[in-house]
Amino acid sequence: MTQDLTLDEIRALLAPGIAANAAFDGWSDAARDMAAQAEGIDTDIAALAFKDGPVDMIDAWFAHIDGVMLAAVPPERSALMKIREKITALVEARLDATSIDRESLRRALAILALPQNLAKATRLGLRTVDTIWRAAGDVATDYNYYTKRTILLGVYASTITVFLDDESEGLAETRAFLGRRINGIMQFEKAKAGFLKRTEHGFSLSRFVGRLRYPTA
């Protein structure tokens, strides 16, 4: 029964419908209310669920898309892939999930690009790339955690720019662009790992100072 749903559940339920309407009506109250009516949700309750307006609606839609992405690349499938293949498959799955609503995505990005929304936009982007890395099996907690997510966020953002105007069959241009950028990430990670390995037993100022303070017996 829809009247028993929590506000979070209502947000999740209405998000894809709002996105579908946003292509024509923008991320507006009208788009929200039409989605609510289609699902039998009172429009006043829908307004409460999205009390922060368009940014709230976009947030809920992006969360929905992340869920669709994960469902498209389940653990049993990704277990057979290399890390590069996992990341590529996940990003492609997310693009596929938004391809039917590209105009809505374009409008959403225009809203998130407003100065007052930039911090929120960054958080949403980092949430998505963190979801991708975790689904790909990354368990980093040191500085690698931040570098991997920052780099992938840049790759994803530039890929979206290509994606929005890609009219090639099967999004071939976007997939080729993404493949090149993912290769760049992997080459960087390989080079970084090699550098760290070479310097692992090299001179370390922190270790040197530590030995001065706490000499071994």
ZATOR-191189 format. One record per residue (C-alpha): residue number from 0; x, z, y. Coordinates in steps of 0.5 Angstrom, whole numbers, plus 500, padded with zeros to 3 digits. Example, Ala and Ser with C-alpha at 12.3 -4.5 7.8 and 13.67 -1.06 7.14 Angstrom:
<lumtis>
   n   X   Z   Y
   0 525 516 491
   1 527 514 498
</lumtis>
This chain:
<lumtis>
   n   X   Z   Y
   0 500 500 500
   1 503 498 507
   2 500 504 510
   3 505 508 506
   4 511 505 508
   5 517 508 512
   6 519 505 518
   7 526 503 515
   8 521 500 510
   9 517 496 515
  10 523 494 518
  11 526 491 512
  12 519 488 510
  13 518 484 517
  14 525 482 518
  15 525 475 515
  16 518 474 518
  17 520 475 525
  18 527 471 524
  19 522 465 521
  20 518 466 528
  21 524 467 532
  22 526 459 532
  23 519 458 536
  24 518 464 539
  25 525 467 540
  26 526 474 538
  27 520 477 542
  28 514 481 541
  29 510 475 539
  30 515 474 533
  31 514 481 531
  32 507 481 531
  33 506 475 528
  34 510 477 522
  35 506 484 522
  36 500 481 522
  37 502 476 516
  38 504 483 512
  39 498 487 514
  40 502 492 518
  41 499 495 524
  42 502 491 530
  43 503 498 534
  44 507 501 528
  45 511 495 528
  46 513 496 535
  47 515 503 533
  48 519 500 528
  49 523 496 532
  50 523 500 538
  51 529 497 541
  52 526 490 541
  53 530 484 540
  54 537 487 538
  55 533 492 533
  56 530 486 530
  57 536 482 529
  58 540 488 526
  59 534 488 521
  60 535 481 519
  61 542 481 519
  62 542 487 514
  63 536 483 510
  64 541 477 510
  65 547 481 507
  66 542 483 501
  67 541 476 500
  68 548 475 500
  69 550 480 495
  70 544 478 490
  71 547 471 490
  72 554 474 488
  73 552 479 483
  74 558 483 480
  75 558 480 473
  76 559 473 477
  77 564 476 482
  78 568 479 476
  79 570 472 474
  80 573 470 480
  81 579 471 484
  82 579 475 491
  83 579 468 495
  84 573 465 491
  85 569 472 491
  86 570 472 499
  87 569 464 499
  88 562 465 495
  89 560 471 499
  90 561 468 506
  91 557 461 503
  92 552 465 500
  93 550 468 507
  94 551 462 510
  95 546 459 505
  96 541 465 507
  97 541 463 514
  98 541 455 514
  99 533 455 514
 100 533 459 520
 101 539 456 524
 102 535 456 530
 103 533 463 530
 104 541 465 529
 105 543 461 535
 106 538 465 539
 107 540 471 536
 108 547 470 537
 109 545 468 545
 110 542 475 545
 111 548 479 542
 112 553 475 547
 113 550 479 553
 114 554 484 556
 115 550 490 554
 116 550 488 547
 117 557 486 545
 118 558 493 542
 119 552 492 538
 120 554 485 536
 121 561 488 534
 122 558 493 530
 123 554 488 526
 124 559 483 525
 125 564 489 522
 126 558 491 518
 127 558 484 515
 128 565 483 513
 129 566 490 511
 130 560 489 506
 131 564 482 504
 132 570 486 503
 133 567 491 499
 134 563 486 494
 135 570 483 493
 136 573 489 490
 137 577 491 496
 138 578 499 496
 139 583 499 502
 140 583 506 506
 141 589 505 510
 142 591 500 516
 143 589 494 511
 144 582 496 512
 145 582 494 519
 146 586 488 519
 147 582 485 513
 148 576 486 516
 149 578 484 523
 150 581 478 521
 151 575 476 516
 152 571 477 522
 153 574 472 526
 154 574 467 520
 155 566 468 520
 156 565 468 527
 157 569 461 528
 158 565 459 521
 159 559 460 524
 160 560 456 530
 161 561 450 526
 162 555 452 521
 163 550 452 527
 164 552 444 529
 165 553 442 522
 166 549 436 520
 167 553 434 514
 168 550 434 507
 169 550 441 503
 170 554 443 509
 171 560 440 507
 172 564 440 514
 173 562 448 514
 174 565 449 507
 175 571 445 508
 176 573 449 515
 177 571 456 511
 178 576 454 505
 179 582 452 510
 180 581 459 514
 181 580 463 507
 182 587 460 505
 183 590 462 511
 184 587 469 510
 185 590 469 503
 186 597 466 505
 187 597 472 511
 188 596 477 505
 189 601 474 501
 190 606 474 506
 191 604 481 508
 192 605 484 501
 193 612 481 500
 194 614 484 507
 195 612 491 505
 196 615 490 498
 197 622 488 501
 198 622 494 506
 199 619 499 501
 200 626 501 500
 201 629 499 507
 202 631 504 513
 203 625 508 515
 204 626 512 521
 205 620 517 519
 206 623 518 513
 207 630 519 516
 208 628 524 521
 209 624 528 516
 210 630 529 512
 211 634 531 518
 212 628 536 519
 213 627 538 511
 214 634 536 508
 215 633 536 500
 216 637 542 496
</lumtis>
